[in-house]
Amino acid sequence: MPDSGYSTQVPDVPTSSNTPVSESEALDKDVPDDLEEYTAVGVSYVPPERGQWSLSLNHQPPLVRVLIKPAIHYMVGETLFRNAYIPLLDQEAFIHGLLTRLASSISSQALQDLVHEDEHFVWLVTQLLLTRVSNIRGQVKKAVMPKVESLFAIPHNSEECKTYIKEILKTGDYIYPFREASNHEFHFFKTLTTFPQNAAVNRTAPFKHPIILSTLQDFIFSASHGSIAERHPKRFTSSITSAPQCDELEILGSLVCLITTAVHASLQDWSGGFLKKTEFNAEMFKDVYRGHELFISNIRQTNIRKYHRLLSNLYNEVCVAHTQTASAITNNFMASVDLDGMEE
């Protein structure tokens, strides 16, 4: 697994074999065709309105947007695919380095001067990026929460609920698929079966509980205007460098850890015997995230091939389910349409 944190040094944007991406790739997505007319002139930014502290991206001049938009894209990618809970000081140093590199890539001296000389501008952009990072974590929990009550069959009795939640959080059984005591077939997310209290878990399949798989599908691989997976395709690689496994794509361990931490947080919302929603913030859940991260890292260090197979199978199961849904819709429409009766 990649390093768990960023260097506080400014120079290079950190990459690893699992995240072979750079800020220039993010930049390519957002550079307008008419950028040259902006790069040779001085640049200023539109500060927040009185009483506000957040920059409005839409109100910024084109050259400033060209700097900020790829920075947002890159930071979202780092949050999901590298580490969701970086210490604040490390994040601030990293963001300053990222803005410096992006400004240099754009080849605008005015923009480089703005980043180098205007500390308040850098602070404002940093706050904007950290807000986006916090929002993306919150969106993960929002995707998980509606599934928790049904998929874990949370008891309606308050005392039973408290006992049940305490036990499942203690054992960590929320990461495993399960089977009914009378049934030896393991249930996966295609059926979205609930987690019965007398279930036996399959401890050979960590991170394959239905709620984790369905959240990966819904949050990462499904979207009406380009999924997160489609916007960050180069984040999905293999931890094995030799053939044929080198071509077998994996779900990033950091992404699995973030979703699993959101499951933990959503279950913890029931720990009082009833649902009480809490904020999914870094201070409350960074240690839970680290626990999941260390667990999956230990699997990798113990047996990298089993680590690869686990994450590659996760990728394949989620992608297959996503493809099957699209295929089913296509087949149903093709079966019902009167193609012969249509005008040519």
QUIQUI-V835487 format. One record per residue. N is the residue number from 1. RES is the residue in one letter. OMEGA is omega as a letter, one per 20 degrees, with the letter a starting at -180 (999 if undefined). D_FIRST is the distance of its C-alpha to the first C-alpha in Angstrom with 1 decimal. Layout:
BEGIN
n->N res->RES omega->OMEGA d_first->D_FIRST
n->N res->RES omega->OMEGA d_first->D_FIRST
END
This chain:
BEGIN
n->1 res->M omega->a d_first->0.0
n->2 res->P omega->r d_first->3.8
n->3 res->D omega->a d_first->6.7
n->4 res->S omega->a d_first->8.1
n->5 res->G omega->r d_first->11.4
n->6 res->Y omega->r d_first->13.7
n->7 res->S omega->r d_first->16.1
n->8 res->T omega->r d_first->19.6
n->9 res->Q omega->a d_first->21.1
n->10 res->V omega->b d_first->22.5
n->11 res->P omega->a d_first->22.1
n->12 res->D omega->r d_first->19.2
n->13 res->V omega->a d_first->17.1
n->14 res->P omega->r d_first->13.5
n->15 res->T omega->r d_first->11.7
n->16 res->S omega->r d_first->8.9
n->17 res->S omega->a d_first->9.1
n->18 res->N omega->a d_first->7.6
n->19 res->T omega->a d_first->10.1
n->20 res->P omega->a d_first->13.2
n->21 res->V omega->r d_first->15.6
n->22 res->S omega->r d_first->18.1
n->23 res->E omega->a d_first->20.7
n->24 res->S omega->r d_first->23.3
n->25 res->E omega->r d_first->22.1
n->26 res->A omega->a d_first->22.5
n->27 res->L omega->a d_first->25.8
n->28 res->D omega->a d_first->27.1
n->29 res->K omega->a d_first->27.3
n->30 res->D omega->a d_first->29.6
n->31 res->V omega->r d_first->32.0
n->32 res->P omega->a d_first->35.5
n->33 res->D omega->a d_first->38.0
n->34 res->D omega->a d_first->40.3
n->35 res->L omega->a d_first->37.9
n->36 res->E omega->a d_first->40.1
n->37 res->E omega->a d_first->42.9
n->38 res->Y omega->a d_first->40.8
n->39 res->T omega->a d_first->39.1
n->40 res->A omega->a d_first->42.3
n->41 res->V omega->r d_first->43.5
n->42 res->G omega->a d_first->42.7
n->43 res->V omega->r d_first->40.4
n->44 res->S omega->a d_first->40.6
n->45 res->Y omega->r d_first->38.7
n->46 res->V omega->a d_first->40.1
n->47 res->P omega->r d_first->39.5
n->48 res->P omega->r d_first->39.2
n->49 res->E omega->a d_first->42.5
n->50 res->R omega->a d_first->44.3
n->51 res->G omega->r d_first->42.8
n->52 res->Q omega->r d_first->39.4
n->53 res->W omega->a d_first->36.3
n->54 res->S omega->r d_first->34.2
n->55 res->L omega->r d_first->34.5
n->56 res->S omega->a d_first->35.8
n->57 res->L omega->a d_first->33.8
n->58 res->N omega->a d_first->36.7
n->59 res->H omega->a d_first->39.3
n->60 res->Q omega->r d_first->37.6
n->61 res->P omega->a d_first->39.2
n->62 res->P omega->a d_first->37.5
n->63 res->L omega->r d_first->36.0
n->64 res->V omega->r d_first->34.3
n->65 res->R omega->r d_first->32.9
n->66 res->V omega->r d_first->31.5
n->67 res->L omega->a d_first->29.5
n->68 res->I omega->a d_first->28.4
n->69 res->K omega->r d_first->27.6
n->70 res->P omega->r d_first->24.8
n->71 res->A omega->r d_first->23.5
n->72 res->I omega->a d_first->23.4
n->73 res->H omega->a d_first->21.8
n->74 res->Y omega->a d_first->19.0
n->75 res->M omega->r d_first->18.5
n->76 res->V omega->r d_first->18.5
n->77 res->G omega->r d_first->15.8
n->78 res->E omega->r d_first->13.6
n->79 res->T omega->a d_first->14.5
n->80 res->L omega->a d_first->13.7
n->81 res->F omega->r d_first->10.7
n->82 res->R omega->a d_first->8.9
n->83 res->N omega->a d_first->10.3
n->84 res->A omega->a d_first->13.7
n->85 res->Y omega->r d_first->15.0
n->86 res->I omega->r d_first->15.2
n->87 res->P omega->a d_first->18.2
n->88 res->L omega->a d_first->21.3
n->89 res->L omega->r d_first->22.2
n->90 res->D omega->r d_first->18.9
n->91 res->Q omega->a d_first->19.3
n->92 res->E omega->r d_first->22.9
n->93 res->A omega->r d_first->22.3
n->94 res->F omega->a d_first->19.6
n->95 res->I omega->r d_first->22.0
n->96 res->H omega->r d_first->24.8
n->97 res->G omega->r d_first->23.0
n->98 res->L omega->r d_first->22.1
n->99 res->L omega->r d_first->25.8
n->100 res->T omega->a d_first->27.0
n->101 res->R omega->r d_first->25.1
n->102 res->L omega->r d_first->26.2
n->103 res->A omega->r d_first->29.8
n->104 res->S omega->a d_first->29.8
n->105 res->S omega->a d_first->28.6
n->106 res->I omega->r d_first->31.5
n->107 res->S omega->r d_first->33.9
n->108 res->S omega->r d_first->35.9
n->109 res->Q omega->r d_first->37.3
n->110 res->A omega->r d_first->38.5
n->111 res->L omega->r d_first->35.0
n->112 res->Q omega->r d_first->33.6
n->113 res->D omega->r d_first->36.4
n->114 res->L omega->a d_first->35.8
n->115 res->V omega->a d_first->32.1
n->116 res->H omega->a d_first->33.2
n->117 res->E omega->a d_first->36.4
n->118 res->D omega->a d_first->36.2
n->119 res->E omega->a d_first->34.0
n->120 res->H omega->r d_first->35.2
n->121 res->F omega->r d_first->34.0
n->122 res->V omega->r d_first->30.5
n->123 res->W omega->a d_first->30.6
n->124 res->L omega->r d_first->31.8
n->125 res->V omega->r d_first->29.1
n->126 res->T omega->r d_first->26.4
n->127 res->Q omega->r d_first->28.0
n->128 res->L omega->a d_first->28.1
n->129 res->L omega->r d_first->24.4
n->130 res->L omega->r d_first->23.4
n->131 res->T omega->r d_first->25.8
n->132 res->R omega->r d_first->24.2
n->133 res->V omega->r d_first->20.7
n->134 res->S omega->a d_first->22.5
n->135 res->N omega->a d_first->24.4
n->136 res->I omega->r d_first->21.4
n->137 res->R omega->r d_first->20.1
n->138 res->G omega->r d_first->23.6
n->139 res->Q omega->r d_first->23.9
n->140 res->V omega->r d_first->21.1
n->141 res->K omega->r d_first->23.1
n->142 res->K omega->r d_first->26.3
n->143 res->A omega->a d_first->25.1
n->144 res->V omega->a d_first->24.3
n->145 res->M omega->a d_first->27.4
n->146 res->P omega->a d_first->30.1
n->147 res->K omega->a d_first->28.6
n->148 res->V omega->a d_first->28.2
n->149 res->E omega->a d_first->31.8
n->150 res->S omega->a d_first->32.5
n->151 res->L omega->r d_first->29.4
n->152 res->F omega->r d_first->29.5
n->153 res->A omega->a d_first->33.3
n->154 res->I omega->a d_first->33.6
n->155 res->P omega->r d_first->37.0
n->156 res->H omega->r d_first->39.7
n->157 res->N omega->a d_first->41.2
n->158 res->S omega->a d_first->39.9
n->159 res->E omega->r d_first->39.7
n->160 res->E omega->r d_first->38.2
n->161 res->C omega->a d_first->35.6
n->162 res->K omega->r d_first->34.7
n->163 res->T omega->a d_first->34.5
n->164 res->Y omega->a d_first->32.4
n->165 res->I omega->r d_first->29.8
n->166 res->K omega->a d_first->29.6
n->167 res->E omega->a d_first->29.0
n->168 res->I omega->r d_first->26.4
n->169 res->L omega->r d_first->24.3
n->170 res->K omega->a d_first->24.8
n->171 res->T omega->a d_first->23.9
n->172 res->G omega->a d_first->20.9
n->173 res->D omega->r d_first->22.7
n->174 res->Y omega->r d_first->22.1
n->175 res->I omega->a d_first->18.9
n->176 res->Y omega->r d_first->20.8
n->177 res->P omega->a d_first->23.4
n->178 res->F omega->r d_first->26.8
n->179 res->R omega->r d_first->30.2
n->180 res->E omega->a d_first->33.7
n->181 res->A omega->a d_first->35.3
n->182 res->S omega->a d_first->37.9
n->183 res->N omega->a d_first->35.6
n->184 res->H omega->r d_first->33.1
n->185 res->E omega->r d_first->31.6
n->186 res->F omega->a d_first->28.2
n->187 res->H omega->r d_first->28.4
n->188 res->F omega->a d_first->25.9
n->189 res->F omega->r d_first->26.0
n->190 res->K omega->a d_first->28.6
n->191 res->T omega->a d_first->31.3
n->192 res->L omega->r d_first->29.8
n->193 res->T omega->a d_first->31.5
n->194 res->T omega->a d_first->31.5
n->195 res->F omega->a d_first->30.0
n->196 res->P omega->a d_first->33.2
n->197 res->Q omega->r d_first->33.5
n->198 res->N omega->a d_first->34.5
n->199 res->A omega->r d_first->31.4
n->200 res->A omega->a d_first->29.5
n->201 res->V omega->r d_first->25.8
n->202 res->N omega->a d_first->23.8
n->203 res->R omega->r d_first->21.2
n->204 res->T omega->a d_first->20.0
n->205 res->A omega->r d_first->18.6
n->206 res->P omega->r d_first->16.3
n->207 res->F omega->r d_first->15.9
n->208 res->K omega->r d_first->18.9
n->209 res->H omega->a d_first->21.5
n->210 res->P omega->a d_first->23.8
n->211 res->I omega->r d_first->23.1
n->212 res->I omega->a d_first->19.4
n->213 res->L omega->a d_first->20.2
n->214 res->S omega->r d_first->23.2
n->215 res->T omega->r d_first->21.6
n->216 res->L omega->a d_first->19.0
n->217 res->Q omega->a d_first->22.1
n->218 res->D omega->a d_first->24.3
n->219 res->F omega->a d_first->22.1
n->220 res->I omega->a d_first->19.8
n->221 res->F omega->a d_first->21.9
n->222 res->S omega->r d_first->25.4
n->223 res->A omega->a d_first->27.5
n->224 res->S omega->a d_first->31.0
n->225 res->H omega->r d_first->30.3
n->226 res->G omega->a d_first->27.0
n->227 res->S omega->r d_first->24.0
n->228 res->I omega->r d_first->20.7
n->229 res->A omega->r d_first->19.2
n->230 res->E omega->r d_first->22.2
n->231 res->R omega->a d_first->21.9
n->232 res->H omega->a d_first->18.2
n->233 res->P omega->a d_first->18.3
n->234 res->K omega->r d_first->16.2
n->235 res->R omega->a d_first->13.1
n->236 res->F omega->r d_first->13.1
n->237 res->T omega->r d_first->12.2
n->238 res->S omega->r d_first->11.1
n->239 res->S omega->r d_first->8.4
n->240 res->I omega->a d_first->11.8
n->241 res->T omega->a d_first->14.0
n->242 res->S omega->r d_first->17.2
n->243 res->A omega->i d_first->19.7
n->244 res->P omega->a d_first->20.1
n->245 res->Q omega->a d_first->16.6
n->246 res->C omega->r d_first->15.6
n->247 res->D omega->a d_first->17.7
n->248 res->E omega->a d_first->16.4
n->249 res->L omega->a d_first->14.6
n->250 res->E omega->r d_first->11.9
n->251 res->I omega->r d_first->11.8
n->252 res->L omega->r d_first->8.7
n->253 res->G omega->r d_first->7.1
n->254 res->S omega->r d_first->8.2
n->255 res->L omega->r d_first->11.5
n->256 res->V omega->r d_first->12.0
n->257 res->C omega->r d_first->11.6
n->258 res->L omega->r d_first->14.1
n->259 res->I omega->r d_first->16.5
n->260 res->T omega->r d_first->16.4
n->261 res->T omega->r d_first->17.1
n->262 res->A omega->r d_first->20.0
n->263 res->V omega->r d_first->21.3
n->264 res->H omega->a d_first->21.4
n->265 res->A omega->a d_first->23.2
n->266 res->S omega->r d_first->25.6
n->267 res->L omega->a d_first->26.5
n->268 res->Q omega->r d_first->27.1
n->269 res->D omega->r d_first->29.5
n->270 res->W omega->a d_first->31.7
n->271 res->S omega->r d_first->31.6
n->272 res->G omega->a d_first->35.1
n->273 res->G omega->r d_first->36.6
n->274 res->F omega->a d_first->36.6
n->275 res->L omega->r d_first->34.5
n->276 res->K omega->a d_first->34.0
n->277 res->K omega->r d_first->31.5
n->278 res->T omega->r d_first->29.4
n->279 res->E omega->a d_first->27.6
n->280 res->F omega->a d_first->23.8
n->281 res->N omega->a d_first->23.3
n->282 res->A omega->a d_first->20.6
n->283 res->E omega->a d_first->22.7
n->284 res->M omega->a d_first->23.3
n->285 res->F omega->a d_first->19.9
n->286 res->K omega->r d_first->17.2
n->287 res->D omega->r d_first->17.3
n->288 res->V omega->r d_first->17.0
n->289 res->Y omega->r d_first->14.0
n->290 res->R omega->r d_first->12.4
n->291 res->G omega->r d_first->13.7
n->292 res->H omega->a d_first->12.0
n->293 res->E omega->r d_first->8.6
n->294 res->L omega->a d_first->9.4
n->295 res->F omega->a d_first->10.8
n->296 res->I omega->r d_first->8.2
n->297 res->S omega->r d_first->5.9
n->298 res->N omega->r d_first->9.3
n->299 res->I omega->r d_first->9.9
n->300 res->R omega->a d_first->7.2
n->301 res->Q omega->a d_first->8.8
n->302 res->T omega->a d_first->12.1
n->303 res->N omega->a d_first->12.3
n->304 res->I omega->a d_first->9.9
n->305 res->R omega->r d_first->12.9
n->306 res->K omega->r d_first->13.4
n->307 res->Y omega->r d_first->9.9
n->308 res->H omega->a d_first->10.8
n->309 res->R omega->r d_first->14.2
n->310 res->L omega->a d_first->13.4
n->311 res->L omega->r d_first->11.6
n->312 res->S omega->r d_first->14.1
n->313 res->N omega->r d_first->16.9
n->314 res->L omega->r d_first->16.1
n->315 res->Y omega->a d_first->16.3
n->316 res->N omega->a d_first->19.5
n->317 res->E omega->a d_first->21.1
n->318 res->V omega->a d_first->20.8
n->319 res->C omega->r d_first->22.0
n->320 res->V omega->r d_first->24.8
n->321 res->A omega->r d_first->26.0
n->322 res->H omega->r d_first->26.1
n->323 res->T omega->a d_first->28.0
n->324 res->Q omega->r d_first->30.3
n->325 res->T omega->r d_first->31.4
n->326 res->A omega->a d_first->32.3
n->327 res->S omega->r d_first->34.1
n->328 res->A omega->r d_first->36.0
n->329 res->I omega->r d_first->37.3
n->330 res->T omega->a d_first->38.4
n->331 res->N omega->r d_first->40.1
n->332 res->N omega->r d_first->41.9
n->333 res->F omega->a d_first->43.2
n->334 res->M omega->r d_first->44.3
n->335 res->A omega->a d_first->46.1
n->336 res->S omega->a d_first->48.0
n->337 res->V omega->r d_first->48.9
n->338 res->D omega->a d_first->52.4
n->339 res->L omega->a d_first->51.5
n->340 res->D omega->a d_first->55.0
n->341 res->G omega->a d_first->56.7
n->342 res->M omega->r d_first->54.7
n->343 res->E omega->r d_first->56.5
n->344 res->E omega->999 d_first->55.7
END
